[in-house]
Amino acid sequence: MISKKLIGEFQTILGKGNVMDEEVDRLNYSYDAAVLDPVLPAAVVRPEDSEQLGKVIALCNDNGVPVTVRGAGSNLSGGTIPQEDGVVVLTGGMNKILEINAEDMYARVQAGVVTAQLAAKVAEKGLFYPPDPGSQAVSTIAGNVAENAGGLRGLKYGVTKDYVMGLDFFNAAGELVKTGSQTVKCVTGYNLAGLMTASEGTLGIFNEITLKLVPPPQASKAMMAIYDSVEAATETVAAIIAAKIVPCTLEFMDNFTIRTVEDYAGAGLPVDAKALLLIEVDGHPAQVEEEAAKIVEIAEKIGARKIKVAKDAAEKAKIWEARRVALSALAKLKPTLVLEDATVPRSKIPAMVSGMDRIAEKHGVTIGTFGHAGDGNLHPTILTDRRDEKAWHNVELAVEEIFDVALGLGGTLSGEHGIGIAKAGFMAREVGEPSIAFSRMMKRAVDPNNILNPGKIIV
Amino acid sequence: MISKKLIGEFQTILGKGNVMDEEVDRLNYSYDAAVLDPVLPAAVVRPEDSEQLGKVIALCNDNGVPVTVRGAGSNLSGGTIPQEDGVVVLTGGMNKILEINAEDMYARVQAGVVTAQLAAKVAEKGLFYPPDPGSQAVSTIAGNVAENAGGLRGLKYGVTKDYVMGLDFFNAAGELVKTGSQTVKCVTGYNLAGLMTASEGTLGIFNEITLKLVPPPQASKAMMAIYDSVEAATETVAAIIAAKIVPCTLEFMDNFTIRTVEDYAGAGLPVDAKALLLIEVDGHPAQVEEEAAKIVEIAEKIGARKIKVAKDAAEKAKIWEARRVALSALAKLKPTLVLEDATVPRSKIPAMVSGMDRIAEKHGVTIGTFGHAGDGNLHPTILTDRRDEKAWHNVELAVEEIFDVALGLGGTLSGEHGIGIAKAGFMAREVGEPSIAFSRMMKRAVDPNNILNPGKIIV
């Protein structure tokens, strides 16, 4: 708990309406999208400008109060689960798009701007902000940067970090630290913008972020390839890349996910198919036509049962709707859904998929697998009921084995969801102790009172 | 100086032939490509594998001996100028390309691999490593990563940091720290690969680096646009971007540079032109044709005197040869050449160019300006004789004013050459004291004995 005096000081900085310490408020911000135990914070505060934000952090630092910043709380690794003696800082009051500069192709935004809203405003100006995490309708830019959020366009366009040109952030003492620039190239000082990306609120608190924009593609084409074997689907992924085609999106869906989506959305999916690939190419119209034709040829040669190329925007929307509802559809089946994102080099996708089957059988768990095949970033999704202790224990064993399979294939624990609380205990298996020790030294140096989102990534 | 005993220990680790402490050896590694005073190191060592490298660093750390790693020493900011009580570690003995993986589109290399050699090997496998710093014929991958080297393709393809997927490095204690992955997406732990990029050897010593590869463009077209006014040339740059065309290369050359190159190379350049743009577009053949035609149309409309589109590979090579020799040509004119890389948002290029003219006149210095106009990353190049004290003083004043003009236009001290020794004293003007303090805290935490390339970036 924090003292009445401190609450009063927050109120002086923020006004009474922006300091919440009733149980109902604290409950609202005790959890995020990860399957983890909720933790009630001591208070929730909502700064409305940079000055207020800086003062709040300084006050927390002076009093040793942990600070967990929260955008939409849509992260999947517990990055926004607070400490019980800590404060949740909401960024919703700092949601201004400060500048969209078409000449120099960047956008400058406050931390709390919603990703999809920025993308829409950027599109109005005839430009394109590619990162599209699944949560983009609610997630914030600062949250995306804190997690280095990915999305469906990662294969061709990269992830959030590839769009961060510069930012400023409050250090633990509440001083504003500037890094990066509005220029295309900048090597002035350490690449703190790079370091802060994916740091999950543990090294500083974002204030303003400058993002790179690009011209939008002139044309695009989506298609769905239907397979009677998983191997043929994953072989197609490799063959597309070998043909030097980089689709903007290259998604996989297994039979379990296909059936679940069909039950949920009646999208006309082939429920007897063993796997689907959902593919989109974009760019110059001539390139798009050629690449689409080449992909059809590749898929047919490898033995796809059928390839449906979207003839118009409506058909294209239908293909992506099927992919977009996958998570919601799976979530309907069971009370608890564990969405993993262990990632492998794309050539290891076949081994990863068969690994999932083996793990599901061994531990008696249900796993639906879909996701970004082109990135090697599948989402094996375990359906369970966390209240069932025995079932949950099996899920924990299965998850651990998913990590080991991915690492054994030269992969990584997390492609885009972050480490947070959920995977902190597994980090050493991938990066080794010296890497964690190095990170811990940095963290301690810049946050001596350990107030910046403690317990995440480095424990 | 370092003790005979320590030299003996280096010899035990490396063999006698790989430990050099004669004056002639020390002289060879006392300077780099920056215009700065040379410093004779105490010894020069050349490890031939990771194990030797780790042992050398541990030994230096135990004895408080500064370590400056050197690839080709081609950096322009003093990043490889050693300390007089320090050791230069050469990476030339660790120059193996360990893997080029076409399926997963990455290359894994030892620190000392030469950039152009990697690019050539990658091309043999039908893939493309885009970063092309001017020094690529000699510079090493680890040097490129340490400096976050740019090049001519930055506008479309980004810079070195955009290609670093993962790496391992020795920390100050000589332990190997792993970060990143061979996967397209990876958010496991802090983005240390991002932090290490551009850290100029001050936070760790690179061992192996994993680089992203991409499919090569199918076609390309180069052209030269000739202008009777600088304004028309810079206006063309803005108009090309406004037309949503992102050339792979978009270079500027002022009249002084044009005349100097023509004198040097007899390339048939129009010596009376006020400015040239050298432009290349690449991608799908249809896109390349359309973009090239559109650029010609734009340039003509804005008032280019003439636009020469290269009809074949020979003509294309001639255009790029003119650009490539610019630095050598300028270097012939005077004993000392100061190559700056202060960078501005591209819309500020006209103001930057007129700023250079003003500065040249005010301080009575000769500035030839050429460089990456599309990136806002021009290279104002001052020709002088450092032995002439008065002239040199004027150069120093001019350089300082170049920085201030760039910063005043929302730019940065360095687009691609790094901070090193040369610009460390100017950092605060751009990033402010809290940013330097934050960086210093990190540096001290991970390098408590301050042995890792001390005196660079953070002083």
Boltz contact constraints between the chains, C-beta under 6 A:
constraints:
  - contact:
      token1: [A, 103]
      token2: [B, 347]
      max_distance: 6.0
  - contact:
      token1: [A, 104]
      token2: [B, 345]
      max_distance: 6.0
  - contact:
      token1: [A, 104]
      token2: [B, 346]
      max_distance: 6.0
  - contact:
      token1: [A, 104]
      token2: [B, 347]
      max_distance: 6.0
  - contact:
      token1: [A, 148]
      token2: [B, 187]
      max_distance: 6.0
  - contact:
      token1: [A, 150]
      token2: [B, 185]
      max_distance: 6.0
  - contact:
      token1: [A, 154]
      token2: [B, 185]
      max_distance: 6.0
  - contact:
      token1: [A, 159]
      token2: [B, 185]
      max_distance: 6.0
  - contact:
      token1: [A, 171]
      token2: [B, 438]
      max_distance: 6.0
  - contact:
      token1: [A, 175]
      token2: [B, 434]
      max_distance: 6.0
  - contact:
      token1: [A, 177]
      token2: [B, 434]
      max_distance: 6.0
  - contact:
      token1: [A, 177]
      token2: [B, 435]
      max_distance: 6.0
  - contact:
      token1: [A, 177]
      token2: [B, 438]
      max_distance: 6.0
  - contact:
      token1: [A, 178]
      token2: [B, 431]
      max_distance: 6.0
  - contact:
      token1: [A, 178]
      token2: [B, 432]
      max_distance: 6.0
  - contact:
      token1: [A, 178]
      token2: [B, 435]
      max_distance: 6.0
  - contact:
      token1: [A, 179]
      token2: [B, 435]
      max_distance: 6.0
  - contact:
      token1: [A, 181]
      token2: [B, 412]
      max_distance: 6.0
  - contact:
      token1: [A, 182]
      token2: [B, 345]
      max_distance: 6.0
  - contact:
      token1: [A, 182]
      token2: [B, 410]
      max_distance: 6.0
  - contact:
      token1: [A, 183]
      token2: [B, 343]
      max_distance: 6.0
  - contact:
      token1: [A, 183]
      token2: [B, 345]
      max_distance: 6.0
  - contact:
      token1: [A, 183]
      token2: [B, 376]
      max_distance: 6.0
  - contact:
      token1: [A, 183]
      token2: [B, 411]
      max_distance: 6.0
  - contact:
      token1: [A, 183]
      token2: [B, 412]
      max_distance: 6.0
  - contact:
      token1: [A, 184]
      token2: [B, 375]
      max_distance: 6.0
  - contact:
      token1: [A, 185]
      token2: [B, 150]
      max_distance: 6.0
  - contact:
      token1: [A, 185]
      token2: [B, 154]
      max_distance: 6.0
  - contact:
      token1: [A, 185]
      token2: [B, 159]
      max_distance: 6.0
  - contact:
      token1: [A, 185]
      token2: [B, 343]
      max_distance: 6.0
  - contact:
      token1: [A, 185]
      token2: [B, 375]
      max_distance: 6.0
  - contact:
      token1: [A, 185]
      token2: [B, 377]
      max_distance: 6.0
  - contact:
      token1: [A, 185]
      token2: [B, 415]
      max_distance: 6.0
  - contact:
      token1: [A, 185]
      token2: [B, 416]
      max_distance: 6.0
  - contact:
      token1: [A, 186]
      token2: [B, 412]
      max_distance: 6.0
  - contact:
      token1: [A, 187]
      token2: [B, 148]
      max_distance: 6.0
  - contact:
      token1: [A, 187]
      token2: [B, 198]
      max_distance: 6.0
  - contact:
      token1: [A, 187]
      token2: [B, 414]
      max_distance: 6.0
  - contact:
      token1: [A, 187]
      token2: [B, 416]
      max_distance: 6.0
  - contact:
      token1: [A, 187]
      token2: [B, 418]
      max_distance: 6.0
  - contact:
      token1: [A, 188]
      token2: [B, 412]
      max_distance: 6.0
  - contact:
      token1: [A, 188]
      token2: [B, 413]
      max_distance: 6.0
  - contact:
      token1: [A, 188]
      token2: [B, 414]
      max_distance: 6.0
  - contact:
      token1: [A, 188]
      token2: [B, 430]
      max_distance: 6.0
  - contact:
      token1: [A, 189]
      token2: [B, 427]
      max_distance: 6.0
  - contact:
      token1: [A, 189]
      token2: [B, 431]
      max_distance: 6.0
  - contact:
      token1: [A, 190]
      token2: [B, 199]
      max_distance: 6.0
  - contact:
      token1: [A, 190]
      token2: [B, 439]
      max_distance: 6.0
  - contact:
      token1: [A, 191]
      token2: [B, 194]
      max_distance: 6.0
  - contact:
      token1: [A, 191]
      token2: [B, 195]
      max_distance: 6.0
  - contact:
      token1: [A, 191]
      token2: [B, 197]
      max_distance: 6.0
  - contact:
      token1: [A, 191]
      token2: [B, 198]
      max_distance: 6.0
  - contact:
      token1: [A, 194]
      token2: [B, 191]
      max_distance: 6.0
  - contact:
      token1: [A, 194]
      token2: [B, 194]
      max_distance: 6.0
  - contact:
      token1: [A, 194]
      token2: [B, 195]
      max_distance: 6.0
  - contact:
      token1: [A, 195]
      token2: [B, 191]
      max_distance: 6.0
  - contact:
      token1: [A, 195]
      token2: [B, 194]
      max_distance: 6.0
  - contact:
      token1: [A, 195]
      token2: [B, 195]
      max_distance: 6.0
  - contact:
      token1: [A, 197]
      token2: [B, 191]
      max_distance: 6.0
  - contact:
      token1: [A, 198]
      token2: [B, 187]
      max_distance: 6.0
  - contact:
      token1: [A, 198]
      token2: [B, 191]
      max_distance: 6.0
  - contact:
      token1: [A, 199]
      token2: [B, 190]
      max_distance: 6.0
  - contact:
      token1: [A, 215]
      token2: [B, 244]
      max_distance: 6.0
  - contact:
      token1: [A, 244]
      token2: [B, 215]
      max_distance: 6.0
  - contact:
      token1: [A, 284]
      token2: [B, 284]
      max_distance: 6.0
  - contact:
      token1: [A, 284]
      token2: [B, 286]
      max_distance: 6.0
  - contact:
      token1: [A, 284]
      token2: [B, 287]
      max_distance: 6.0
  - contact:
      token1: [A, 286]
      token2: [B, 284]
      max_distance: 6.0
  - contact:
      token1: [A, 286]
      token2: [B, 286]
      max_distance: 6.0
  - contact:
      token1: [A, 287]
      token2: [B, 284]
      max_distance: 6.0
  - contact:
      token1: [A, 343]
      token2: [B, 183]
      max_distance: 6.0
  - contact:
      token1: [A, 343]
      token2: [B, 185]
      max_distance: 6.0
  - contact:
      token1: [A, 345]
      token2: [B, 104]
      max_distance: 6.0
  - contact:
      token1: [A, 345]
      token2: [B, 182]
      max_distance: 6.0
  - contact:
      token1: [A, 345]
      token2: [B, 183]
      max_distance: 6.0
  - contact:
      token1: [A, 346]
      token2: [B, 104]
      max_distance: 6.0
  - contact:
      token1: [A, 347]
      token2: [B, 103]
      max_distance: 6.0
  - contact:
      token1: [A, 347]
      token2: [B, 104]
      max_distance: 6.0
  - contact:
      token1: [A, 375]
      token2: [B, 184]
      max_distance: 6.0
  - contact:
      token1: [A, 375]
      token2: [B, 185]
      max_distance: 6.0
  - contact:
      token1: [A, 376]
      token2: [B, 183]
      max_distance: 6.0
  - contact:
      token1: [A, 377]
      token2: [B, 185]
      max_distance: 6.0
  - contact:
      token1: [A, 410]
      token2: [B, 182]
      max_distance: 6.0
  - contact:
      token1: [A, 411]
      token2: [B, 183]
      max_distance: 6.0
  - contact:
      token1: [A, 412]
      token2: [B, 181]
      max_distance: 6.0
  - contact:
      token1: [A, 412]
      token2: [B, 183]
      max_distance: 6.0
  - contact:
      token1: [A, 412]
      token2: [B, 186]
      max_distance: 6.0
  - contact:
      token1: [A, 412]
      token2: [B, 188]
      max_distance: 6.0
  - contact:
      token1: [A, 413]
      token2: [B, 188]
      max_distance: 6.0
  - contact:
      token1: [A, 414]
      token2: [B, 187]
      max_distance: 6.0
  - contact:
      token1: [A, 414]
      token2: [B, 188]
      max_distance: 6.0
  - contact:
      token1: [A, 415]
      token2: [B, 185]
      max_distance: 6.0
  - contact:
      token1: [A, 416]
      token2: [B, 185]
      max_distance: 6.0
  - contact:
      token1: [A, 416]
      token2: [B, 187]
      max_distance: 6.0
  - contact:
      token1: [A, 418]
      token2: [B, 187]
      max_distance: 6.0
  - contact:
      token1: [A, 427]
      token2: [B, 189]
      max_distance: 6.0
  - contact:
      token1: [A, 430]
      token2: [B, 188]
      max_distance: 6.0
  - contact:
      token1: [A, 431]
      token2: [B, 178]
      max_distance: 6.0
  - contact:
      token1: [A, 431]
      token2: [B, 189]
      max_distance: 6.0
  - contact:
      token1: [A, 432]
      token2: [B, 178]
      max_distance: 6.0
  - contact:
      token1: [A, 434]
      token2: [B, 175]
      max_distance: 6.0
  - contact:
      token1: [A, 434]
      token2: [B, 177]
      max_distance: 6.0
  - contact:
      token1: [A, 435]
      token2: [B, 177]
      max_distance: 6.0
  - contact:
      token1: [A, 435]
      token2: [B, 178]
      max_distance: 6.0
  - contact:
      token1: [A, 435]
      token2: [B, 179]
      max_distance: 6.0
  - contact:
      token1: [A, 438]
      token2: [B, 171]
      max_distance: 6.0
  - contact:
      token1: [A, 438]
      token2: [B, 177]
      max_distance: 6.0
  - contact:
      token1: [A, 439]
      token2: [B, 190]
      max_distance: 6.0
  - contact:
      token1: [A, 441]
      token2: [B, 445]
      max_distance: 6.0
  - contact:
      token1: [A, 441]
      token2: [B, 446]
      max_distance: 6.0
  - contact:
      token1: [A, 442]
      token2: [B, 442]
      max_distance: 6.0
  - contact:
      token1: [A, 442]
      token2: [B, 445]
      max_distance: 6.0
  - contact:
      token1: [A, 445]
      token2: [B, 441]
      max_distance: 6.0
  - contact:
      token1: [A, 445]
      token2: [B, 442]
      max_distance: 6.0
  - contact:
      token1: [A, 445]
      token2: [B, 445]
      max_distance: 6.0
  - contact:
      token1: [A, 446]
      token2: [B, 438]
      max_distance: 6.0
  - contact:
      token1: [A, 446]
      token2: [B, 441]
      max_distance: 6.0
